[in-house]
């Protein structure tokens, strides 16, 4: 079945003027068959009037833990439940982030995600957010389970993942971290610096060893000080590095996020870091075995009060950063093309002809009207 979406501002296609509001795209065979502006429109089985809205590439979330009351750590049914709510908000493909757990449990979970990847191409793989983290910046991770990366554990996880571990977060100051970075990178895994007490120099050395991401910049790491610039400045100054940002207005001030975009907008990946309460209601939840209380949409550990992920969806992140002054095209790039690039999936995150037909139709208030995954309505 073919679908034509017309009368839109079309972003994410190098061949189409993104300033025009008479853009159109034809989806056929699961891919973008053609795209353009004005003129005679091609025939299609389904024709969708975009109403002068905006058609953008499907959002790609490379760091999220769940939604709709379900967590990605809890098995295939929980994954399906959580993915459904995020897909409705425009996230067409996602990496499933797994919270710190014993190595045996993590191996079983990355194997579960590998099985899901075989069955569902919208599941891009797993993200190990732990256990190789700094206890002093543990966030919502169980401190007793945090450990330095050893070769046997790294190899076991890689073997269990069968090539589907897309990202791993680690603290580079931990013993064995640089060997682990190189081992993960050699296996095709994007390594992120995060949950760390590293200074700028240690962070730079991690990037030189092969790390290319900064996990939720500013959160669970030293901030910027005028005599101690820290990991964020190291990431901003390195063109090889993608900076994850949680744009919910709670984790990082939105004016600061707009400033980061002004400095390195093409290297920012907007993430949700969403936990089970995303798309659900306030109340009591659990994350990695820790009790979490969600009040007014903000998730915090019941013990200690640390922020415990978010309740964010990607469409809300888009609206937040655009309201803060980030151009829509730049914000869209941070939700699609850049996260795809960060996990070595350059085939995704675009509406160029030949690309998978993953798209989101937004109205003039940037609310989601329609979502397509592989050309099919989601």
DRENDO-1510 file (C-alpha; in Angstrom, 1 decimal, always signed):
<recs>
REC; n; res; u; v; w
REC; 1; UNK; +0.0; +0.0; +0.0 .
REC; 2; UNK; +1.2; +3.5; -0.9 .
REC; 3; UNK; +0.6; +6.7; +1.1 .
REC; 4; UNK; +1.0; +10.3; +0.0 .
REC; 5; UNK; +1.3; +13.0; +2.6 .
REC; 6; UNK; +1.0; +16.5; +1.1 .
REC; 7; UNK; +0.6; +20.2; +2.1 .
REC; 8; UNK; +3.4; +20.0; +4.6 .
REC; 9; UNK; +6.7; +21.5; +5.5 .
REC; 10; UNK; +9.0; +18.6; +4.9 .
REC; 11; UNK; +12.0; +18.3; +7.1 .
REC; 12; UNK; +14.8; +15.8; +7.0 .
REC; 13; UNK; +15.1; +15.4; +3.2 .
REC; 14; UNK; +18.1; +16.9; +1.4 .
REC; 15; UNK; +16.2; +17.2; -1.9 .
REC; 16; UNK; +13.3; +19.3; -0.6 .
REC; 17; UNK; +13.1; +22.9; +0.4 .
REC; 18; UNK; +12.2; +22.7; +4.1 .
REC; 19; UNK; +10.8; +26.3; +4.2 .
REC; 20; UNK; +8.0; +25.5; +1.7 .
REC; 21; UNK; +4.6; +24.4; +3.1 .
REC; 22; UNK; +3.5; +22.7; -0.1 .
REC; 23; UNK; +5.9; +19.7; +0.4 .
REC; 24; UNK; +4.9; +16.1; -0.1 .
REC; 25; UNK; +6.3; +12.6; +0.4 .
REC; 26; UNK; +5.2; +9.3; -1.1 .
REC; 27; UNK; +5.6; +6.1; +1.0 .
REC; 28; UNK; +5.7; +2.8; -0.9 .
REC; 29; UNK; +7.2; -0.6; -0.1 .
REC; 30; UNK; +8.1; +0.6; +3.4 .
REC; 31; UNK; +10.4; +3.4; +2.1 .
REC; 32; UNK; +10.2; +7.0; +0.9 .
REC; 33; UNK; +9.6; +6.5; -2.8 .
REC; 34; UNK; +9.7; +10.2; -3.8 .
REC; 35; UNK; +9.4; +13.6; -2.3 .
REC; 36; UNK; +9.1; +17.2; -3.5 .
REC; 37; UNK; +7.3; +20.5; -3.4 .
REC; 38; UNK; +4.3; +21.7; -5.4 .
REC; 39; UNK; +3.5; +20.5; -8.9 .
REC; 40; UNK; +1.4; +17.5; -9.8 .
REC; 41; UNK; +1.1; +15.1; -6.9 .
REC; 42; UNK; +1.7; +11.4; -7.5 .
REC; 43; UNK; -1.1; +8.9; -7.1 .
REC; 44; UNK; -1.4; +6.8; -4.0 .
REC; 45; UNK; -3.7; +4.3; -2.3 .
REC; 46; UNK; -4.0; +6.7; +0.7 .
REC; 47; UNK; -3.8; +10.4; +0.5 .
REC; 48; UNK; -3.3; +12.5; +3.7 .
REC; 49; UNK; -3.7; +16.2; +3.7 .
REC; 50; UNK; -1.1; +17.5; +6.1 .
REC; 51; UNK; -3.0; +20.8; +6.6 .
REC; 52; UNK; +0.2; +23.0; +6.3 .
REC; 53; UNK; +1.7; +21.0; +9.2 .
REC; 54; UNK; +5.1; +19.6; +9.4 .
REC; 55; UNK; +6.3; +16.1; +8.3 .
REC; 56; UNK; +9.5; +15.1; +10.2 .
REC; 57; UNK; +11.5; +11.9; +10.4 .
REC; 58; UNK; +10.4; +9.5; +13.0 .
REC; 59; UNK; +11.9; +10.1; +16.4 .
REC; 60; UNK; +14.7; +7.8; +17.6 .
REC; 61; UNK; +15.2; +7.4; +21.4 .
REC; 62; UNK; +18.6; +5.9; +22.2 .
REC; 63; UNK; +18.1; +6.2; +26.0 .
REC; 64; UNK; +14.8; +5.3; +27.6 .
REC; 65; UNK; +13.7; +2.7; +30.2 .
REC; 66; UNK; +9.9; +2.3; +29.7 .
REC; 67; UNK; +6.5; +3.8; +29.8 .
REC; 68; UNK; +2.8; +3.1; +30.3 .
REC; 69; UNK; +3.5; +1.6; +33.6 .
REC; 70; UNK; +6.0; -0.9; +32.2 .
REC; 71; UNK; +9.8; -1.2; +32.1 .
REC; 72; UNK; +12.1; -2.5; +29.4 .
REC; 73; UNK; +13.9; -4.7; +32.0 .
REC; 74; UNK; +10.7; -6.7; +32.6 .
REC; 75; UNK; +10.4; -8.8; +29.5 .
REC; 76; UNK; +8.8; -8.7; +26.0 .
REC; 77; UNK; +5.2; -7.9; +27.0 .
REC; 78; UNK; +6.5; -5.0; +29.1 .
REC; 79; UNK; +8.6; -3.8; +26.2 .
REC; 80; UNK; +5.6; -3.9; +23.9 .
REC; 81; UNK; +3.4; -2.0; +26.3 .
REC; 82; UNK; +6.0; +0.7; +26.8 .
REC; 83; UNK; +6.9; +1.0; +23.2 .
REC; 84; UNK; +3.3; +1.5; +22.2 .
REC; 85; UNK; +2.9; +4.6; +24.2 .
REC; 86; UNK; +6.2; +6.1; +23.0 .
REC; 87; UNK; +5.3; +5.2; +19.4 .
REC; 88; UNK; +2.0; +7.1; +19.7 .
REC; 89; UNK; +4.1; +10.2; +20.7 .
REC; 90; UNK; +6.3; +9.8; +17.6 .
REC; 91; UNK; +9.2; +7.6; +18.6 .
REC; 92; UNK; +9.2; +5.1; +15.7 .
REC; 93; UNK; +12.4; +3.2; +16.7 .
REC; 94; UNK; +14.2; +2.9; +20.1 .
REC; 95; UNK; +17.2; +1.5; +21.9 .
REC; 96; UNK; +16.0; -0.2; +25.1 .
REC; 97; UNK; +18.0; +1.0; +28.1 .
REC; 98; UNK; +18.6; -1.6; +30.8 .
REC; 99; UNK; +19.2; -0.5; +34.4 .
REC; 100; UNK; +22.1; -1.8; +36.6 .
REC; 101; UNK; +21.6; -5.5; +37.7 .
REC; 102; UNK; +23.8; -8.5; +38.4 .
REC; 103; UNK; +25.8; -9.6; +35.3 .
REC; 104; UNK; +23.7; -12.8; +35.1 .
REC; 105; UNK; +20.5; -10.8; +34.9 .
REC; 106; UNK; +21.9; -8.3; +32.5 .
REC; 107; UNK; +23.1; -11.1; +30.2 .
REC; 108; UNK; +19.6; -12.6; +30.2 .
REC; 109; UNK; +18.1; -9.2; +29.4 .
REC; 110; UNK; +20.4; -8.3; +26.5 .
REC; 111; UNK; +19.7; -11.7; +25.1 .
REC; 112; UNK; +16.0; -11.0; +25.4 .
REC; 113; UNK; +16.5; -7.7; +23.5 .
REC; 114; UNK; +18.5; -9.5; +20.9 .
REC; 115; UNK; +15.5; -11.8; +20.3 .
REC; 116; UNK; +13.2; -8.8; +20.0 .
REC; 117; UNK; +15.6; -7.3; +17.4 .
REC; 118; UNK; +15.2; -10.4; +15.3 .
REC; 119; UNK; +11.4; -10.1; +15.4 .
REC; 120; UNK; +10.9; -6.3; +15.4 .
REC; 121; UNK; +13.2; -3.9; +13.4 .
REC; 122; UNK; +11.9; -1.0; +15.4 .
REC; 123; UNK; +13.8; -2.3; +18.4 .
REC; 124; UNK; +17.3; -1.1; +17.7 .
REC; 125; UNK; +19.1; -3.0; +20.4 .
REC; 126; UNK; +20.0; -2.5; +24.0 .
REC; 127; UNK; +21.8; +0.2; +26.1 .
REC; 128; UNK; +23.6; -0.9; +29.2 .
REC; 129; UNK; +23.3; +1.9; +31.6 .
REC; 130; UNK; +25.5; +0.2; +34.2 .
REC; 131; UNK; +26.9; -1.6; +36.1 .
REC; 132; UNK; +30.2; +0.1; +35.3 .
REC; 133; UNK; +29.3; +3.4; +37.0 .
REC; 134; UNK; +30.7; +5.6; +39.8 .
REC; 135; UNK; +28.9; +5.0; +43.1 .
REC; 136; UNK; +29.2; +8.7; +43.9 .
REC; 137; UNK; +27.0; +9.5; +40.8 .
REC; 138; UNK; +24.8; +6.5; +40.9 .
REC; 139; UNK; +21.5; +8.3; +40.3 .
REC; 140; UNK; +18.7; +5.6; +40.3 .
REC; 141; UNK; +21.1; +2.7; +40.3 .
REC; 142; UNK; +21.6; +0.2; +43.1 .
REC; 143; UNK; +25.0; +1.1; +44.6 .
REC; 144; UNK; +25.9; -2.4; +45.8 .
REC; 145; UNK; +25.6; -3.7; +42.2 .
REC; 146; UNK; +28.0; -1.1; +40.7 .
REC; 147; UNK; +31.4; -2.5; +39.7 .
REC; 148; UNK; +34.5; -1.8; +37.7 .
REC; 149; UNK; +34.5; -3.4; +34.2 .
REC; 150; UNK; +36.4; -6.6; +33.9 .
REC; 151; UNK; +37.2; -8.4; +30.7 .
REC; 152; UNK; +35.1; -11.5; +31.6 .
REC; 153; UNK; +32.0; -9.5; +32.3 .
REC; 154; UNK; +32.4; -7.3; +29.2 .
REC; 155; UNK; +32.8; -10.4; +27.0 .
REC; 156; UNK; +29.9; -12.2; +28.6 .
REC; 157; UNK; +27.6; -9.3; +27.9 .
REC; 158; UNK; +28.8; -8.9; +24.3 .
REC; 159; UNK; +28.3; -12.6; +23.7 .
REC; 160; UNK; +24.8; -12.5; +25.2 .
REC; 161; UNK; +23.8; -9.5; +23.1 .
REC; 162; UNK; +24.8; -11.2; +19.8 .
REC; 163; UNK; +25.8; -7.9; +18.2 .
REC; 164; UNK; +22.7; -6.0; +19.4 .
REC; 165; UNK; +24.2; -3.9; +22.3 .
REC; 166; UNK; +24.2; -0.5; +20.7 .
REC; 167; UNK; +25.4; +1.6; +23.6 .
REC; 168; UNK; +27.0; +1.2; +27.0 .
REC; 169; UNK; +27.5; +3.9; +29.7 .
REC; 170; UNK; +30.5; +3.7; +31.9 .
REC; 171; UNK; +32.6; +5.9; +34.2 .
REC; 172; UNK; +36.1; +6.2; +32.7 .
REC; 173; UNK; +37.8; +6.7; +36.0 .
REC; 174; UNK; +37.0; +3.1; +37.2 .
REC; 175; UNK; +39.8; +0.5; +37.0 .
REC; 176; UNK; +39.8; -1.3; +33.7 .
REC; 177; UNK; +37.6; +1.3; +32.0 .
REC; 178; UNK; +39.9; +2.2; +29.1 .
REC; 179; UNK; +40.4; -1.5; +28.2 .
REC; 180; UNK; +36.6; -1.9; +28.4 .
REC; 181; UNK; +36.1; +1.1; +26.1 .
REC; 182; UNK; +38.3; -0.4; +23.5 .
REC; 183; UNK; +36.7; -3.8; +23.7 .
REC; 184; UNK; +33.2; -2.4; +23.4 .
REC; 185; UNK; +34.2; -0.1; +20.5 .
REC; 186; UNK; +35.9; -3.0; +18.7 .
REC; 187; UNK; +32.6; -4.9; +19.0 .
REC; 188; UNK; +30.7; -2.0; +17.3 .
REC; 189; UNK; +29.2; -0.6; +20.6 .
REC; 190; UNK; +28.9; +3.2; +21.1 .
REC; 191; UNK; +30.5; +4.0; +24.4 .
REC; 192; UNK; +29.2; +6.8; +26.5 .
REC; 193; UNK; +30.8; +8.6; +29.4 .
REC; 194; UNK; +28.3; +9.0; +32.2 .
REC; 195; UNK; +27.4; +8.5; +35.9 .
REC; 196; UNK; +31.0; +9.6; +36.5 .
REC; 197; UNK; +33.2; +11.8; +38.6 .
REC; 198; UNK; +35.7; +12.2; +35.7 .
REC; 199; UNK; +37.3; +15.6; +35.2 .
REC; 200; UNK; +37.7; +17.1; +31.7 .
REC; 201; UNK; +41.1; +15.5; +31.1 .
REC; 202; UNK; +39.9; +11.9; +32.0 .
REC; 203; UNK; +36.9; +12.5; +29.8 .
REC; 204; UNK; +39.1; +13.6; +26.9 .
REC; 205; UNK; +41.2; +10.5; +27.3 .
REC; 206; UNK; +38.0; +8.4; +27.2 .
REC; 207; UNK; +37.1; +10.0; +23.9 .
REC; 208; UNK; +40.5; +9.4; +22.5 .
REC; 209; UNK; +40.1; +5.7; +23.5 .
REC; 210; UNK; +36.9; +5.6; +21.5 .
REC; 211; UNK; +34.0; +6.9; +23.5 .
REC; 212; UNK; +31.7; +9.0; +21.4 .
REC; 213; UNK; +28.7; +9.9; +23.7 .
REC; 214; UNK; +28.0; +11.8; +26.9 .
REC; 215; UNK; +25.1; +10.2; +28.8 .
REC; 216; UNK; +22.4; +12.7; +29.8 .
REC; 217; UNK; +24.9; +15.7; +29.9 .
REC; 218; UNK; +25.0; +17.5; +33.2 .
REC; 219; UNK; +23.1; +14.8; +35.1 .
REC; 220; UNK; +25.1; +12.3; +37.2 .
REC; 221; UNK; +28.5; +14.0; +36.5 .
REC; 222; UNK; +30.4; +17.1; +37.6 .
REC; 223; UNK; +29.0; +20.4; +36.3 .
REC; 224; UNK; +30.9; +23.2; +34.6 .
REC; 225; UNK; +33.1; +25.2; +36.9 .
REC; 226; UNK; +35.4; +28.1; +35.7 .
REC; 227; UNK; +38.5; +26.3; +37.0 .
REC; 228; UNK; +37.2; +22.7; +36.4 .
REC; 229; UNK; +35.3; +22.5; +33.1 .
REC; 230; UNK; +34.3; +18.8; +33.6 .
REC; 231; UNK; +32.9; +16.3; +31.1 .
REC; 232; UNK; +30.3; +18.6; +29.5 .
REC; 233; UNK; +32.9; +21.1; +28.2 .
REC; 234; UNK; +35.1; +18.2; +27.1 .
REC; 235; UNK; +32.2; +16.9; +25.1 .
REC; 236; UNK; +31.3; +20.3; +23.6 .
REC; 237; UNK; +34.8; +20.8; +22.4 .
REC; 238; UNK; +35.2; +17.4; +20.7 .
REC; 239; UNK; +33.5; +17.1; +17.3 .
REC; 240; UNK; +33.5; +13.3; +17.6 .
REC; 241; UNK; +31.1; +13.4; +20.5 .
REC; 242; UNK; +27.3; +13.4; +20.7 .
REC; 243; UNK; +25.7; +14.9; +23.9 .
REC; 244; UNK; +22.5; +13.3; +25.2 .
REC; 245; UNK; +20.1; +15.8; +26.7 .
REC; 246; UNK; +16.9; +15.3; +28.7 .
REC; 247; UNK; +14.7; +18.2; +27.6 .
REC; 248; UNK; +11.9; +18.0; +30.2 .
REC; 249; UNK; +12.8; +21.2; +32.0 .
REC; 250; UNK; +13.6; +19.3; +35.1 .
REC; 251; UNK; +16.9; +17.6; +34.5 .
REC; 252; UNK; +18.4; +20.7; +32.7 .
REC; 253; UNK; +17.2; +24.2; +32.5 .
REC; 254; UNK; +15.7; +24.9; +29.0 .
REC; 255; UNK; +17.6; +28.1; +28.5 .
REC; 256; UNK; +20.9; +26.2; +29.2 .
REC; 257; UNK; +19.7; +23.6; +26.7 .
REC; 258; UNK; +19.2; +26.3; +24.1 .
REC; 259; UNK; +22.7; +27.5; +24.8 .
REC; 260; UNK; +24.1; +24.0; +24.2 .
REC; 261; UNK; +22.2; +23.9; +20.9 .
REC; 262; UNK; +23.8; +27.2; +19.9 .
REC; 263; UNK; +27.3; +25.8; +20.6 .
REC; 264; UNK; +26.9; +22.2; +19.3 .
REC; 265; UNK; +23.3; +21.8; +17.9 .
REC; 266; UNK; +24.2; +19.3; +15.3 .
REC; 267; UNK; +25.8; +17.0; +17.9 .
REC; 268; UNK; +22.9; +16.9; +20.4 .
REC; 269; UNK; +20.7; +13.9; +20.8 .
REC; 270; UNK; +17.5; +14.5; +22.6 .
REC; 271; UNK; +16.6; +11.5; +24.8 .
REC; 272; UNK; +13.7; +10.8; +27.2 .
REC; 273; UNK; +15.4; +8.6; +29.9 .
REC; 274; UNK; +11.8; +7.8; +30.5 .
REC; 275; UNK; +10.8; +5.3; +33.2 .
REC; 276; UNK; +7.6; +3.4; +33.6 .
REC; 277; UNK; +5.5; +6.4; +34.5 .
REC; 278; UNK; +5.9; +8.0; +31.1 .
REC; 279; UNK; +2.5; +8.1; +29.5 .
REC; 280; UNK; +1.0; +7.0; +32.8 .
REC; 281; UNK; +0.0; +8.7; +36.1 .
REC; 282; UNK; +1.6; +9.9; +39.2 .
REC; 283; UNK; +2.2; +7.4; +42.0 .
REC; 284; UNK; +4.6; +4.8; +43.2 .
REC; 285; UNK; +6.9; +2.9; +40.8 .
REC; 286; UNK; +10.1; +0.8; +40.8 .
REC; 287; UNK; +13.2; +1.4; +38.8 .
REC; 288; UNK; +16.0; -1.2; +39.1 .
REC; 289; UNK; +14.6; -2.5; +42.3 .
REC; 290; UNK; +14.5; +1.0; +43.9 .
REC; 291; UNK; +11.3; +2.7; +45.0 .
REC; 292; UNK; +10.3; +5.8; +43.0 .
REC; 293; UNK; +7.6; +8.3; +43.7 .
REC; 294; UNK; +6.2; +10.4; +40.8 .
REC; 295; UNK; +4.7; +13.7; +41.7 .
REC; 296; UNK; +3.4; +16.2; +39.1 .
REC; 297; UNK; +5.2; +14.2; +36.5 .
REC; 298; UNK; +8.6; +14.3; +38.2 .
REC; 299; UNK; +10.2; +10.9; +39.2 .
REC; 300; UNK; +12.4; +10.8; +42.3 .
REC; 301; UNK; +13.8; +8.0; +44.5 .
REC; 302; UNK; +11.8; +7.7; +47.7 .
REC; 303; UNK; +15.1; +7.3; +49.5 .
REC; 304; UNK; +17.3; +10.3; +49.0 .
REC; 305; UNK; +15.1; +12.1; +46.5 .
REC; 306; UNK; +17.4; +11.8; +43.5 .
REC; 307; UNK; +15.8; +12.2; +40.1 .
REC; 308; UNK; +15.0; +8.8; +38.8 .
REC; 309; UNK; +14.6; +9.1; +35.0 .
REC; 310; UNK; +11.8; +11.1; +33.5 .
REC; 311; UNK; +8.2; +10.9; +32.4 .
REC; 312; UNK; +9.1; +12.6; +29.1 .
REC; 313; UNK; +8.0; +11.7; +25.6 .
REC; 314; UNK; +9.9; +12.8; +22.5 .
REC; 315; UNK; +7.2; +15.1; +21.1 .
REC; 316; UNK; +7.1; +17.0; +24.4 .
REC; 317; UNK; +10.9; +17.3; +24.2 .
REC; 318; UNK; +10.6; +18.8; +20.7 .
REC; 319; UNK; +8.0; +21.4; +21.9 .
REC; 320; UNK; +10.1; +22.3; +24.9 .
REC; 321; UNK; +13.3; +23.1; +23.0 .
REC; 322; UNK; +11.5; +24.9; +20.2 .
REC; 323; UNK; +9.7; +27.1; +22.8 .
REC; 324; UNK; +13.2; +27.8; +24.2 .
REC; 325; UNK; +14.3; +29.2; +20.8 .
REC; 326; UNK; +15.8; +26.2; +19.1 .
REC; 327; UNK; +14.8; +26.2; +15.3 .
REC; 328; UNK; +12.4; +23.4; +14.5 .
REC; 329; UNK; +14.8; +21.9; +11.9 .
REC; 330; UNK; +17.6; +21.7; +14.4 .
REC; 331; UNK; +15.4; +20.2; +17.1 .
REC; 332; UNK; +14.1; +17.6; +14.6 .
REC; 333; UNK; +17.7; +16.6; +13.7 .
REC; 334; UNK; +18.4; +16.1; +17.5 .
REC; 335; UNK; +15.4; +13.7; +17.6 .
REC; 336; UNK; +16.2; +11.6; +14.5 .
REC; 337; UNK; +19.4; +12.0; +12.5 .
REC; 338; UNK; +21.8; +12.6; +15.3 .
REC; 339; UNK; +20.7; +9.7; +17.6 .
REC; 340; UNK; +20.8; +7.4; +14.6 .
REC; 341; UNK; +24.3; +8.6; +13.9 .
REC; 342; UNK; +25.4; +8.1; +17.5 .
REC; 343; UNK; +24.6; +4.4; +17.4 .
REC; 344; UNK; +26.0; +3.9; +13.9 .
REC; 345; UNK; +22.6; +3.7; +12.1 .
REC; 346; UNK; +23.1; +6.2; +9.3 .
REC; 347; UNK; +20.3; +4.6; +7.3 .
REC; 348; UNK; +17.7; +6.0; +9.8 .
REC; 349; UNK; +16.6; +9.4; +10.9 .
REC; 350; UNK; +15.9; +10.9; +7.4 .
REC; 351; UNK; +13.1; +11.3; +4.9 .
REC; 352; UNK; +15.5; +11.1; +1.9 .
REC; 353; UNK; +14.3; +9.0; -1.0 .
REC; 354; UNK; +15.1; +5.4; -0.3 .
REC; 355; UNK; +15.1; +5.7; +3.5 .
REC; 356; UNK; +12.7; +3.8; +5.7 .
REC; 357; UNK; +9.4; +5.6; +5.7 .
REC; 358; UNK; +9.4; +6.4; +9.4 .
REC; 359; UNK; +7.6; +9.8; +9.8 .
REC; 360; UNK; +5.6; +12.0; +12.1 .
REC; 361; UNK; +3.0; +14.5; +11.0 .
REC; 362; UNK; +2.9; +17.5; +13.4 .
REC; 363; UNK; +0.3; +20.2; +13.5 .
REC; 364; UNK; +1.1; +23.9; +13.9 .
REC; 365; UNK; +1.3; +23.4; +17.7 .
REC; 366; UNK; +3.8; +20.6; +17.2 .
REC; 367; UNK; +1.3; +18.0; +18.5 .
REC; 368; UNK; +1.5; +14.6; +16.8 .
REC; 369; UNK; -1.3; +14.0; +14.3 .
REC; 370; UNK; -0.1; +10.8; +12.6 .
REC; 371; UNK; +2.8; +8.4; +12.8 .
REC; 372; UNK; +4.1; +6.0; +10.2 .
REC; 373; UNK; +6.6; +3.2; +10.7 .
REC; 374; UNK; +8.0; +1.6; +7.6 .
REC; 375; UNK; +5.2; +3.4; +5.7 .
REC; 376; UNK; +2.5; +1.8; +7.8 .
REC; 377; UNK; +0.3; +3.9; +10.1 .
REC; 378; UNK; +1.3; +3.3; +13.7 .
</recs>
